[in-house]
C-alpha cells in the first residue's frame, strides 16, 4: 500500500500552496532548507538530484542550481532572495531557468512555524499569471513534484536526526587568511595534518593520503573537492579505498575580529562498515578533537 503523503495542497488562481508538519525543530528545518550540503539530499521530486552552483542566503543574494532529472535532463534554475528572517521566513523569486525556454516567473514565500518542537512549513508560490501557473503544473508537474519534494525533506530530516554528524568548533588566535592558508596549502598541511602529495582548493580536484590510528594499520583516503568559498568554506568527500561508505568533511571559517572560529563537520559516518571498529564514531571524534584542538591550533598560533 502506498504511504500516505502528508502534504496539504491548494491551487487557486495564480497561487499554489503547500503545507506540511515536520517532526523536527524549526532551526533544523530552516538550516536544511537553506544549506546546500542538505539541499542536495532532498530538493526536487523523486529520482532527481541537485547541483548547487552558488548560494548566498541574504536579501539580494542568489541561489543558482541545476536539477538533474532521472532521464538525464538538466533543469537550470536561479532564485534571488528578497527576505531572509532566520529561522522564521524566506521570500525568493525565480529569476532564471532553462536556456531558450520561457521561464514562468513566480515568487515563493516559505514560513517555518514552531509547533511545540515540531515545525509547520507553509510554502506559497504566486505566479505572474494563471497561464504561468498552468504551464508549470501541466509541463513540469509542479503540484505532485512539490509534494514529492516535501516527502523527501521529511525523510532527510529523519535520517539526519537518527544519524547526527560529527561537529566540532574551535577558535584560534589567528586571522582567517592564516587559517585558510593552513588548510589549503599542501606544504603547510604537512606540518599539522596529513602528508598529501598534491592538493588544490578547486572544485573537482581529487587527492589522497594514508592515515590511521597508529603506524601498524594505515588506510588510503580518497577525497574529492566539492565546494570552495575562499576563506569561508572547504568541503570534500572522504572515503576509504577498498571499503564501503561515503562521507563528507567540511571546514567553515568565521572571522571574529583578529580571531577565527572554525566549524568542522563530518557527515555520513554511519555509511562506513560497522564491523570495523576503526570506523567507530568515537574514533573520529578523538581524531578531529586532536587535529583541530592541538595540531592546527598550535600551527596557526605559533
C-alpha positions as CSV (number, residue, x, y, z in Angstrom):
1,X,0.0,0.0,0.0
2,X,1.4,3.4,-0.9
3,X,2.4,5.6,2.0
4,X,0.1,8.5,2.6
5,X,1.5,11.8,1.6
6,X,1.1,14.3,4.5
7,X,1.4,17.4,2.4
8,X,-1.7,19.5,2.1
9,X,-2.0,21.4,-1.2
10,X,-4.3,24.1,-2.7
11,X,-4.3,25.5,-6.2
12,X,-6.3,28.7,-6.8
13,X,-5.9,31.5,-9.4
14,X,-2.2,32.3,-9.5
15,X,-1.3,30.5,-6.3
16,X,-0.1,27.1,-5.3
17,X,0.0,26.5,-1.6
18,X,1.8,23.6,0.2
19,X,1.5,22.9,3.9
20,X,3.2,20.1,5.9
21,X,4.1,19.4,9.6
22,X,7.6,18.0,10.2
23,X,8.8,16.2,13.3
24,X,11.9,18.3,13.7
25,X,12.7,21.7,15.4
26,X,12.3,24.8,13.4
27,X,16.0,25.8,13.5
28,X,17.0,22.4,11.9
29,X,14.3,22.7,9.2
30,X,15.4,26.2,8.3
31,X,19.0,25.1,8.1
32,X,18.1,22.1,5.9
33,X,16.1,24.4,3.6
34,X,19.0,26.8,3.1
35,X,22.2,24.8,3.3
36,X,23.5,23.3,0.0
37,X,25.0,20.4,2.0
38,X,21.5,19.4,3.0
39,X,19.6,20.5,-0.1
40,X,21.4,18.1,-2.4
41,X,19.9,15.2,-0.4
42,X,16.2,16.2,-0.8
43,X,15.5,19.1,-3.2
44,X,13.4,18.0,-6.2
45,X,10.9,15.3,-7.0
46,X,11.6,11.6,-6.5
47,X,14.6,10.5,-8.6
48,X,16.0,14.0,-9.1
49,X,19.5,15.1,-7.9
50,X,20.8,18.6,-7.4
51,X,23.9,20.6,-8.0
52,X,24.2,24.0,-6.4
53,X,26.5,26.3,-8.3
54,X,26.2,29.3,-5.9
55,X,24.3,30.0,-2.7
56,X,24.1,33.4,-0.9
57,X,21.2,33.3,1.6
58,X,20.7,37.0,2.3
59,X,18.4,39.7,0.8
60,X,19.7,40.3,-2.8
61,X,21.7,37.1,-2.7
62,X,21.1,34.4,-5.3
63,X,20.8,30.6,-5.4
64,X,22.0,29.1,-8.7
65,X,21.3,25.4,-9.2
66,X,20.8,22.6,-11.7
67,X,18.2,19.9,-11.1
68,X,19.1,16.6,-12.8
69,X,16.1,14.6,-13.9
70,X,16.1,10.7,-13.7
71,X,16.1,10.7,-17.5
72,X,19.3,12.8,-17.7
73,X,17.6,16.1,-18.5
74,X,19.1,19.1,-16.7
75,X,16.9,21.9,-15.4
76,X,18.9,25.1,-14.5
77,X,17.3,27.5,-12.1
78,X,18.2,30.7,-10.4
79,X,16.4,32.4,-7.5
80,X,17.0,35.7,-5.8
81,X,16.3,36.2,-2.1
82,X,14.1,39.1,-1.2
83,X,13.6,38.4,2.5
84,X,15.5,36.2,5.0
85,X,14.4,36.0,8.6
86,X,16.1,33.1,10.3
87,X,14.5,30.7,11.3
88,X,11.1,32.1,10.5
89,X,10.6,33.1,6.9
90,X,12.1,33.1,3.4
91,X,11.0,35.0,0.4
92,X,12.6,34.5,-3.0
93,X,11.7,34.9,-6.7
94,X,12.5,32.9,-9.8
95,X,14.9,34.9,-12.0
96,X,16.3,32.3,-14.4
97,X,15.6,29.0,-15.9
98,X,16.4,26.7,-18.8
99,X,18.1,28.4,-21.8
100,X,15.8,29.1,-24.8
101,X,12.8,28.1,-22.7
102,X,10.3,30.7,-21.5
103,X,10.5,30.7,-17.7
104,X,7.4,31.1,-15.6
105,X,8.0,33.9,-13.1
106,X,6.9,33.4,-9.6
107,X,7.6,34.4,-6.0
108,X,7.9,31.9,-3.2
109,X,7.2,32.6,0.5
110,X,8.2,29.9,3.0
111,X,7.2,30.2,6.6
112,X,8.5,28.0,9.5
113,X,6.2,27.9,12.5
114,X,7.2,26.3,15.8
115,X,4.6,23.8,16.9
116,X,5.9,22.5,20.3
117,X,9.2,21.2,18.9
118,X,7.8,20.3,15.5
119,X,7.7,22.7,12.5
120,X,4.8,23.6,10.3
121,X,6.1,24.6,6.9
122,X,3.9,26.7,4.5
123,X,5.2,27.3,1.0
124,X,3.3,29.7,-1.1
125,X,4.1,30.2,-4.8
126,X,2.5,33.1,-6.5
127,X,2.8,33.3,-10.3
128,X,2.6,36.4,-12.6
129,X,-0.4,34.9,-14.3
130,X,-2.8,32.0,-14.2
131,X,-1.2,31.0,-17.6
132,X,2.2,30.7,-16.0
133,X,0.8,28.6,-13.2
134,X,-1.0,26.3,-15.6
135,X,2.3,25.9,-17.6
136,X,4.4,24.7,-14.7
137,X,1.6,22.4,-13.5
138,X,1.0,20.8,-16.9
139,X,4.6,20.8,-18.2
140,X,6.6,20.1,-15.0
141,X,4.0,18.5,-12.7
142,X,4.6,21.3,-10.1
143,X,2.0,20.1,-7.6
144,X,3.0,16.5,-7.5
145,X,6.6,17.4,-7.7
146,X,6.2,19.8,-4.7
147,X,4.6,17.0,-2.7
148,X,7.3,14.6,-3.5
149,X,10.0,17.1,-2.6
150,X,8.5,17.7,0.8
151,X,8.3,14.0,1.4
152,X,12.0,13.7,0.6
153,X,12.6,16.6,3.0
154,X,10.8,14.6,5.8
155,X,12.9,11.5,5.0
156,X,16.1,13.5,5.1
157,X,15.2,15.2,8.4
158,X,14.5,11.8,9.9
159,X,17.8,10.4,8.7
160,X,19.7,13.4,9.9
161,X,18.2,13.2,13.4
162,X,18.8,9.5,13.6
163,X,22.4,9.9,12.5
164,X,23.7,13.3,13.5
165,X,27.0,14.3,12.0
166,X,30.1,14.9,14.0
167,X,30.6,18.7,14.6
168,X,33.3,20.4,16.4
169,X,34.2,24.1,16.8
170,X,37.4,25.8,17.8
171,X,38.5,29.4,18.0
172,X,42.1,30.4,17.1
173,X,44.1,33.4,17.9
174,X,44.9,33.9,14.2
175,X,43.2,35.8,11.3
176,X,41.0,34.0,8.7
177,X,43.6,34.3,6.0
178,X,46.2,32.5,8.1
179,X,43.9,29.6,8.9
180,X,42.6,29.3,5.3
181,X,46.2,29.1,4.1
182,X,46.9,26.4,6.7
183,X,44.0,24.2,5.5
184,X,44.6,24.6,1.7
185,X,48.4,24.8,1.2
186,X,49.9,21.3,0.9
187,X,53.2,22.4,2.4
188,X,51.5,23.8,5.4
189,X,49.1,20.9,5.7
190,X,52.1,18.6,6.1
191,X,53.1,20.5,9.2
192,X,49.9,19.8,11.2
193,X,47.6,17.5,9.1
194,X,48.5,14.7,6.7
195,X,51.2,14.3,4.1
196,X,49.2,15.0,1.0
197,X,51.3,14.8,-2.2
198,X,49.1,17.1,-4.3
199,X,46.3,19.4,-3.2
200,X,44.4,22.3,-4.8
201,X,41.4,24.1,-3.4
202,X,39.5,23.7,-6.6
203,X,36.1,22.0,-7.1
204,X,36.6,18.6,-8.7
205,X,40.2,18.2,-7.6
206,X,40.9,14.7,-6.3
207,X,43.6,13.9,-3.7
208,X,44.6,11.0,-1.5
209,X,46.7,10.3,1.6
210,X,47.5,7.5,4.0
211,X,46.4,7.7,7.6
212,X,45.2,5.6,10.6
213,X,45.0,5.3,14.4
214,X,48.6,4.1,14.6
215,X,51.6,3.1,12.4
216,X,50.5,-0.5,12.3
217,X,47.3,-0.2,10.2
218,X,47.0,2.6,7.6
219,X,44.1,3.3,5.3
220,X,44.3,5.0,1.9
221,X,41.9,8.0,2.0
222,X,40.3,9.0,-1.3
223,X,38.9,12.5,-1.5
224,X,37.4,15.0,-4.0
225,X,36.8,18.7,-3.5
226,X,33.1,19.5,-3.9
227,X,32.8,23.1,-2.7
228,X,35.1,26.1,-2.2
229,X,34.3,29.5,-1.0
230,X,37.7,31.2,-0.4
231,X,38.5,32.0,3.2
232,X,35.0,30.8,4.2
233,X,34.3,27.1,3.3
234,X,36.0,24.0,2.0
235,X,34.2,20.7,1.5
236,X,35.5,17.4,0.2
237,X,34.4,13.8,0.1
238,X,36.2,11.3,2.3
239,X,36.2,7.6,1.7
240,X,38.5,4.6,2.2
241,X,40.0,2.5,-0.6
242,X,38.5,-1.0,-0.6
243,X,35.7,-0.2,1.9
244,X,32.1,0.8,1.5
245,X,30.8,4.2,2.7
246,X,30.9,7.8,1.5
247,X,31.4,10.7,3.9
248,X,31.9,14.5,3.6
249,X,34.2,16.7,5.6
250,X,33.5,20.5,5.7
251,X,35.7,23.2,7.1
252,X,33.9,26.6,7.7
253,X,35.7,29.7,8.9
254,X,34.2,32.7,10.6
255,X,36.2,35.8,11.3
256,X,35.8,37.2,14.8
257,X,38.0,40.3,14.9
258,X,41.6,39.1,14.7
259,X,40.5,35.6,15.6
260,X,39.0,32.8,13.6
261,X,36.2,30.3,14.6
262,X,36.4,27.0,12.8
263,X,33.5,24.7,12.5
264,X,34.3,21.2,11.2
265,X,31.5,18.9,10.2
266,X,32.0,15.2,9.2
267,X,28.8,13.8,7.6
268,X,28.0,10.2,6.7
269,X,30.0,8.3,9.2
270,X,27.1,5.8,9.6
271,X,27.7,4.7,6.0
272,X,31.1,3.2,6.9
273,X,31.3,-0.5,7.8
274,X,30.1,-1.0,11.4
275,X,32.0,-4.3,11.6
276,X,35.3,-2.4,11.6
277,X,36.0,-0.8,15.0
278,X,38.4,1.7,13.4
279,X,35.5,3.4,11.8
280,X,33.6,3.9,15.0
281,X,32.3,7.5,15.5
282,X,34.2,7.9,18.8
283,X,37.5,7.3,16.9
284,X,36.7,10.1,14.5
285,X,35.7,12.3,17.5
286,X,39.1,11.7,19.1
287,X,41.0,12.3,15.9
288,X,39.3,15.5,14.9
289,X,39.5,16.8,18.5
290,X,43.2,16.3,18.5
291,X,43.7,17.7,15.0
292,X,41.6,20.9,15.5
293,X,42.3,21.4,19.2
294,X,46.0,20.8,19.2
295,X,47.7,20.3,15.9
296,X,46.0,23.0,13.9
297,X,45.7,25.4,16.9
298,X,49.5,25.2,17.7
299,X,50.4,25.6,14.0
300,X,48.3,28.8,13.2
301,X,49.0,30.4,16.6
302,X,52.8,29.9,16.6
